[in-house]
Amino acid sequence: MNGAEALVKTLLASGVDTCFANPGTSEMHFVAALDQIEGMRCVLGLFEGVATGAADGYARMTDKPAGVLLHCGPGLGNGVANLHNAKRAESPVVNIVGDHATYHAPLDPPLASDVEGLALPVSCWVKTSTQSASVGQDAARAVEASLSRRGVATLVLPSDVCWDEGGVVAPPMPLTAPVTATDDAVTKAARMLRSGKRCGILVGGLGLREGPLRTLAAIAAETGARFMAPNANARIERGAGRPAVTRLPYFVEDCQRALEGLECLILVGVKSPVSFFAYPGKPRSPLPENVIVHSLVGPAGNVGDALDRLADALGCRGRQVDVEAAELPPVASGPITSAAFAQSLAALLPENAIVVDEGNTFGIHCYSATQDARPHDWLQLTGGAIGIGIPLATGAAIGAPGRRVVTLQADGSAAYTAQGLWTQARERLDVTTIIFSNRRYQILLLELGNVGATPGHTAHQMMSLDDPPIDWVQIGQGFGVKSARAETMEELNALMAKAFAHKGPFLIEAVIP
């Protein structure tokens, strides 16, 4: 058995049965091993950022890692942006990077680079295997690290380590239990909530699943506290019959207004909120002055256990809070506007859908408008590195087969990783991609004003995508995805209804007036 075969068998033994790949010469023995060993689903991406973003989406829906197979330092570099997003989402990912043979690297061939140095900023664990006999053990450690630390574990594999004989399959490693809230932290949080002060609870991570949200609803009903989520989150389970959770706004002034009047804030699985960027003359933190901030449990901690114990301390664990859902709205008509689209989305969204939100500015109304839509999951851009929507949807569809994935996709961001459409077609995934074709980087036009800059002709040209306009219907069709264009809400409603029932991927270009 060579090192590559030991790698694949160890990954399978550890529960990793899916790999998103953009391989090169150094990874050919891994590719060859797939023919010899059954059980590993290997999904090809035409760009590394597609593979890394898809692994993130897969992890968010399965709570387990997929493998990612990349080629040397430059291949890793191409995938780093979406590994950064995966890190911020606390997504477990096993990132396998092939490299030059150990005896060849000192000659400084053209693709030689500091692979570990590139991986460290986006990884919770990094290791380079140095002999075939250790590959299996290193792979088992990578899986354990990705799950225990909820992040990207990067394993660097020189090509000779993969082709040399002597590989040994390693058994799965036991997982380290997540950090739990201390008794003192629970007692202090309960005391704050009983103090009569105006309290808020900011919750993230696994706390945004339906079970913990119902516990939060009981705590809120018992104490009068408000609970909310950060602006960007890995996955929220929401829709009719589920507790509604409000997200903090993106812009710092809006966030200040949302938190205004709070005297204490309890953090559950999140860090204290901070402005996305620094702006001249504006605050870095949206928190009210003199607010008391208390962390019940930190990021990647055991959020569900912490909330259960807090509910016990307050005497409300198991309390049922009825959630009344409003009737679904009618579909909108007329010109395609942000509010009109959000209304139609709420009306048409299929049961148990997965919404991938990279709608940026045009999609601003979609989250609030769909709270009473049919039950669904909401996935977001977590790290701010645009170009995740199409890959994230690809991985989510593979991780949750049988569920309709709906991608709300800004056109500028879509251009970063449009290759992911080809993977959706190749894998015949049930993904509906809705491109918001406003033909500009609208968020950057807003940010010009926020930083106090005065834009002129050149600045506006830098934000424009209409010379020449991007034809998303042709792009989708070119990648093998059935595609159509809508210029009115009536056309868009009809296409959404058709696309949601269509087997396989479907792209809609919504032309924004």
C-alpha positions in Angstrom: 0.0 0.0 0.0 1.4 3.4 -0.9 0.8 6.6 1.1 -2.1 7.9 -1.1 -4.0 4.6 -0.7 -3.5 4.8 3.1 -4.7 8.4 3.0 -8.0 7.5 1.2 -8.7 4.5 3.4 -8.0 6.5 6.6 -10.3 9.3 5.5 -13.1 6.8 4.8 -12.5 5.1 8.1 -12.8 8.6 9.8 -16.1 9.4 8.1 -14.8 11.6 5.3 -16.4 10.2 2.1 -16.6 13.3 -0.1 -13.7 15.3 -1.7 -13.9 18.5 -3.7 -10.9 18.5 -6.0 -8.8 20.6 -8.4 -5.8 18.3 -8.6 -2.5 18.6 -10.4 0.6 16.4 -11.1 1.6 16.1 -7.4 -1.9 14.7 -6.6 -2.1 12.0 -9.3 -1.5 9.1 -6.9 -4.5 10.3 -4.8 -6.6 10.4 -8.0 -5.3 6.9 -9.0 -6.2 5.6 -5.5 -9.9 6.5 -6.1 -10.0 3.8 -8.8 -8.7 1.2 -6.4 -10.8 2.1 -3.3 -14.5 2.4 -3.3 -16.5 4.8 -1.2 -15.0 8.2 -1.9 -17.1 10.7 -3.9 -14.8 13.0 -5.7 -16.3 16.2 -7.1 -14.3 18.2 -9.6 -14.1 22.0 -9.5 -12.7 24.0 -12.4 -11.2 26.5 -10.0 -9.8 26.0 -6.5 -12.1 28.6 -5.0 -15.0 26.5 -6.2 -13.6 23.4 -4.4 -12.9 25.2 -1.1 -16.3 27.0 -1.1 -18.1 23.8 -1.8 -16.4 22.1 1.1 -17.6 24.9 3.3 -21.2 24.5 2.1 -21.0 20.7 2.6 -19.8 21.1 6.2 -22.5 23.6 7.1 -25.2 21.1 6.0 -23.7 17.9 7.3 -21.6 19.1 10.4 -18.8 16.9 9.2 -15.8 17.6 7.0 -15.2 16.9 3.3 -11.8 16.7 1.8 -10.4 19.4 -0.5 -7.6 18.4 -2.9 -5.4 21.3 -4.1 -2.2 21.5 -6.1 0.9 23.1 -4.5 1.1 26.6 -3.1 -0.5 28.4 -6.0 -3.5 26.1 -6.0 -3.9 26.7 -2.3 -3.5 30.4 -2.9 -6.4 30.3 -5.4 -8.6 28.6 -2.8 -7.6 30.7 0.2 -10.5 33.3 0.0 -13.2 30.6 0.5 -11.0 28.8 3.1 -11.1 32.2 5.0 -14.9 32.2 4.8 -14.9 28.5 6.0 -12.7 29.5 9.0 -15.1 32.3 9.9 -18.1 29.9 9.5 -16.3 27.4 11.9 -16.8 24.8 9.2 -14.8 21.5 9.6 -12.7 21.0 6.4 -9.8 18.6 5.7 -7.6 20.6 3.2 -5.1 18.3 1.4 -2.4 20.1 -0.6 0.0 18.2 -2.8 3.5 19.4 -3.0 6.8 18.7 -4.7 8.7 15.5 -3.7 10.8 16.0 -0.7 14.0 15.5 -2.6 13.0 17.7 -5.5 11.8 20.8 -3.5 15.4 21.9 -2.6 16.0 22.4 -6.4 13.4 25.3 -6.3 11.2 24.2 -9.2 8.8 26.7 -10.6 5.8 25.7 -8.4 7.8 25.6 -5.2 6.5 27.8 -2.4 5.9 28.1 1.4 2.7 26.0 1.5 2.5 25.9 5.3 3.0 29.7 5.4 0.1 30.1 3.0 -2.1 27.7 4.9 -1.5 29.0 8.5 -3.7 32.1 8.4 -6.8 30.1 7.4 -6.1 26.9 9.2 -6.6 25.7 12.8 -4.1 22.9 12.2 -1.2 22.4 9.7 1.1 19.5 9.1 3.4 18.3 6.4 3.8 14.5 6.1 7.4 13.4 5.6 7.1 9.7 5.0 4.4 7.3 3.6 4.2 5.4 6.9 2.9 8.5 8.7 0.3 9.6 6.1 -2.6 7.6 7.6 -1.9 8.9 11.1 -1.6 12.4 9.9 -4.9 12.2 8.0 -6.7 10.9 11.1 -5.3 13.8 13.1 -6.4 16.2 10.4 -10.0 14.9 10.6 -9.9 15.1 14.4 -8.6 18.7 14.4 -11.2 19.9 11.9 -14.0 18.5 14.0 -12.7 19.3 17.5 -11.5 22.8 16.6 -14.3 23.4 14.1 -12.1 24.7 11.4 -9.8 24.0 8.4 -7.1 21.4 9.0 -4.4 21.5 6.3 -2.4 18.4 5.5 0.5 19.0 3.0 1.6 15.9 1.1 4.8 15.8 -0.9 4.3 13.6 -4.0 6.9 11.0 -3.0 5.2 10.5 0.3 2.1 9.5 -1.7 3.7 7.2 -4.2 6.2 5.5 -1.8 5.1 2.1 -0.4 4.7 1.6 3.3 1.4 3.3 3.9 -0.5 2.3 7.0 -4.3 2.9 7.5 -4.9 4.7 10.8 -8.1 4.3 12.9 -10.3 7.3 13.7 -9.1 9.5 16.5 -11.3 10.4 19.5 -12.7 13.9 19.4 -12.0 16.5 22.0 -15.2 17.7 23.6 -16.1 21.3 23.0 -15.5 23.8 25.8 -18.5 24.1 28.1 -19.7 27.2 29.9 -18.5 27.4 33.5 -21.0 27.4 36.4 -19.9 30.9 37.3 -20.6 32.1 33.7 -24.1 30.5 33.8 -24.9 32.0 37.2 -23.7 35.5 36.2 -25.8 35.4 33.0 -28.9 34.3 34.9 -28.3 37.1 37.4 -28.0 39.7 34.6 -31.2 38.5 33.0 -33.1 38.7 36.4 -31.6 42.1 37.3 -34.3 44.2 35.7 -31.8 45.7 33.3 -32.5 45.9 29.5 -30.6 42.8 28.4 -29.8 41.4 25.0 -28.4 37.9 24.0 -26.2 37.7 20.9 -26.0 34.1 19.7 -24.1 32.5 16.8 -22.7 29.2 15.5 -24.7 26.1 16.4 -27.0 28.3 18.6 -28.9 29.3 15.4 -30.3 25.8 14.9 -34.0 25.2 15.7 -33.4 23.5 19.1 -31.3 26.2 20.7 -33.5 28.9 19.2 -36.5 27.4 21.0 -34.5 27.5 24.2 -33.7 31.1 23.6 -37.4 31.9 22.9 -38.2 30.4 26.3 -35.5 32.5 28.0 -36.7 35.6 26.3 -40.3 34.9 27.3 -39.2 34.3 30.9 -37.0 37.4 31.2 -38.0 39.9 28.5 -34.5 39.8 27.0 -34.0 40.3 23.3 -32.0 37.7 21.4 -30.3 38.4 18.0 -27.6 37.1 15.7 -24.5 38.7 14.2 -24.9 40.2 10.7 -23.3 37.1 9.0 -23.9 33.5 10.1 -23.0 30.1 8.9 -26.5 28.6 9.0 -29.8 29.7 10.5 -32.8 27.3 10.7 -35.9 29.5 10.3 -39.3 30.0 8.6 -42.9 29.3 9.6 -43.3 27.8 13.1 -39.7 28.5 14.1 -38.5 31.3 16.5 -37.6 34.5 14.6 -34.0 35.8 15.1 -33.1 39.3 14.1 -29.7 39.9 12.6 -27.6 42.9 13.4 -27.4 45.3 10.5 -24.2 45.7 8.4 -23.6 49.4 8.7 -22.4 50.6 12.1 -24.9 53.4 12.5 -27.8 51.0 11.9 -26.2 48.5 14.3 -26.0 51.2 16.9 -29.7 51.9 16.6 -30.5 48.1 16.9 -28.5 47.9 20.2 -29.6 51.3 21.5 -30.8 51.2 25.1 -29.2 47.9 26.1 -27.6 47.9 29.5 -26.2 44.4 29.3 -25.3 42.0 26.5 -24.7 38.2 26.9 -22.5 36.6 24.2 -23.3 33.0 23.3 -20.8 31.4 20.9 -19.7 34.8 19.4 -17.3 37.6 20.0 -18.3 41.1 20.8 -19.7 42.9 17.7 -17.4 45.2 15.8 -17.8 47.4 12.8 -17.0 45.6 9.5 -14.5 48.3 8.6 -13.1 51.4 10.1 -14.6 54.7 8.8 -13.3 58.2 9.4 -15.0 59.7 12.4 -17.2 56.7 13.1 -17.1 54.2 16.0 -15.4 50.9 15.7 -17.9 49.2 18.0 -21.7 49.6 17.8 -22.2 48.8 21.5 -23.8 51.4 23.7 -21.5 53.3 26.1 -21.3 51.6 29.5 -23.0 48.4 28.4 -22.0 45.4 30.5 -20.8 42.5 28.2 -20.6 39.0 29.5 -19.5 35.9 27.6 -21.5 32.8 28.5 -19.5 30.5 26.2 -17.1 31.4 23.4 -17.0 30.6 19.6 -16.8 26.9 18.9 -18.0 26.2 22.5 -20.9 24.0 23.4 -23.6 26.5 22.8 -26.6 24.2 23.1 -25.4 22.9 26.6 -24.8 26.5 27.7 -28.3 27.6 26.8 -29.9 24.5 28.4 -28.1 25.2 31.6 -29.0 28.9 31.5 -32.7 27.9 31.0 -32.4 25.5 34.0 -31.0 28.4 36.1 -34.0 30.5 35.1 -36.5 27.8 35.6 -37.8 27.8 32.0 -36.2 24.8 30.3 -38.7 23.0 28.2 -41.1 25.8 28.2 -43.0 25.9 24.9 -43.3 29.2 23.2 -45.8 29.2 20.4 -44.7 30.9 17.2 -47.5 32.2 15.1 -46.8 32.4 11.4 -48.3 35.0 9.1 -50.0 34.0 5.9 -47.7 33.8 2.8 -47.9 37.0 0.8 -49.0 37.1 -2.9 -46.3 37.3 -5.5 -45.3 40.8 -6.4 -45.8 42.4 -9.8 -44.3 45.2 -11.9 -40.6 46.2 -12.1 -38.0 44.1 -10.4 -37.1 45.8 -7.2 -35.5 44.6 -4.0 -38.7 44.7 -2.0 -40.7 43.1 -4.8 -38.3 40.2 -5.3 -38.2 39.6 -1.5 -42.0 39.4 -1.4 -42.1 36.9 -4.3 -39.3 34.8 -2.8 -41.3 34.5 0.5 -44.4 33.4 -1.5 -42.6 30.8 -3.7 -39.7 29.4 -1.6 -40.1 25.6 -1.4 -40.5 23.7 1.8 -37.2 22.7 3.4 -35.2 24.8 0.9 -31.6 26.0 1.6 -31.1 29.6 0.8 -27.5 30.7 0.0 -27.4 34.5 0.4 -24.7 36.4 -1.5 -27.3 39.0 -2.6 -25.3 41.8 -1.0 -27.1 45.1 -1.6 -30.0 44.1 -3.8 -30.9 41.2 -1.5 -31.2 43.4 1.6 -34.9 42.8 2.1 -34.8 39.0 1.6 -34.0 37.9 5.1 -36.7 39.9 6.9 -39.3 39.2 4.2 -38.9 35.4 4.5 -39.2 34.9 8.2 -42.7 33.4 7.7 -41.9 31.6 4.5 -42.0 27.8 4.5 -39.3 26.3 6.8 -35.8 26.6 5.4 -32.1 27.1 6.2 -30.3 30.4 5.5 -26.5 30.3 4.7 -24.4 33.5 4.4 -21.1 34.9 3.4 -19.3 34.7 6.8 -15.8 36.1 6.1 -16.5 38.9 3.7 -14.5 37.4 0.8 -17.0 37.6 -2.1 -17.4 34.8 -4.6 -18.7 32.2 -2.3 -22.4 32.0 -3.4 -22.2 29.5 -6.3 -19.6 27.2 -4.6 -21.4 27.3 -1.3 -24.6 26.2 -2.9 -22.8 23.5 -4.8 -21.5 21.9 -1.6 -24.8 22.4 0.3 -26.6 20.6 -2.5 -24.2 17.6 -2.2 -24.4 17.6 1.6 -28.2 17.8 1.6 -29.5 15.8 -1.4 -33.2 16.1 -2.1 -33.5 19.7 -0.8 -33.8 22.6 -3.2 -30.9 25.1 -2.9 -31.7 28.7 -3.9 -28.8 31.0 -4.4 -29.3 34.8 -4.1 -26.4 36.0 -6.1 -25.0 39.5 -6.8 -23.6 39.6 -10.3 -20.2 41.1 -9.4 -19.6 38.4 -6.8 -20.8 35.7 -9.2 -18.1 36.5 -11.7 -15.4 35.4 -9.2 -16.5 31.7 -9.2 -18.9 31.2 -12.1 -17.1 27.9 -12.9 -19.1 26.4 -10.1 -22.1 26.3 -12.4 -20.3 23.6 -14.4 -19.9 21.5 -11.3 -23.6 21.9 -10.6 -24.4 20.7 -14.1 -21.9 17.8 -14.0 -23.3 16.6 -10.7 -26.9 17.3 -11.7 -27.6 19.3 -8.5 -31.0 20.8 -7.7 -29.7 24.4 -7.4 -31.6 27.5 -8.6 -29.2 30.5 -9.0 -30.8 33.9 -9.2 -28.4 36.5 -10.5 -29.2 40.1 -9.4 -28.0 41.8 -12.6 -27.7 45.4 -11.6 -24.4 45.6 -13.5 -22.5 47.4 -10.9 -20.6 46.9 -7.6 -23.4 48.7 -5.7 -21.9 48.0 -2.2 -18.7 49.8 -3.2 -20.7 52.8 -4.4 -22.2 52.9 -0.9 -18.8 52.5 0.7 -17.4 55.4 -1.2 -19.8 57.6 0.7 -19.2 55.9 4.0 -15.4 56.5 4.0 -16.0 60.2 3.0 -14.6 59.9 -0.5 -16.0 62.1 -3.3 -16.5 59.8 -6.4 -16.1 61.2 -9.9 -16.2 59.7 -13.4 -13.3 57.4 -12.9 -14.5 56.1 -9.6 -18.0 55.4 -11.0 -16.4 53.6 -14.0 -14.5 51.3 -11.6 -17.8 50.2 -10.1 -19.6 49.7 -13.4 -20.2 46.3 -15.0 -22.2 47.5 -18.0 -19.5 48.1 -20.6 -19.8 45.5 -21.9 -22.7 44.0 -20.0 -22.3 40.4 -18.7 -24.7 38.0 -20.4 -25.4 35.5 -17.6 -27.8 33.5 -19.7 -25.0 32.7 -22.1 -22.6 32.0 -19.3 -25.0 29.6 -17.6 -25.8 27.8 -20.8 -22.1 27.6 -21.7 -21.5 25.8 -18.4 -24.4 23.4 -19.2 -27.0 25.0 -16.9 -30.5 25.7 -18.2 -30.8 29.5 -18.1 -33.3 32.3 -18.7 -33.7 36.0 -18.3 -36.4 38.0 -16.5 -37.1 41.8 -16.9 -40.3 42.1 -14.9 -41.6 40.5 -11.7 -44.2 38.6 -13.7 -41.5 36.9 -15.8 -39.4 36.4 -12.7 -42.2 34.8 -10.7 -42.9 32.3 -13.6 -39.2 31.4 -13.9 -38.8 30.9 -10.1 -41.8 28.6 -10.0 -40.4 26.7 -13.0 -36.9 26.5 -11.7 -37.9 25.4 -8.2 -39.6 22.3 -9.8 -36.9 21.7 -12.3 -34.6 18.7 -11.7 -31.0 19.8 -11.9 -29.5 23.3 -11.9 -31.3 26.4 -13.3 -30.0 29.9 -13.6 -32.2 33.0 -13.8 -30.8 36.4 -14.7 -33.0 39.0 -13.0 -32.3 42.3 -14.9 -32.5 45.2 -12.4 -33.8 48.4 -13.9 
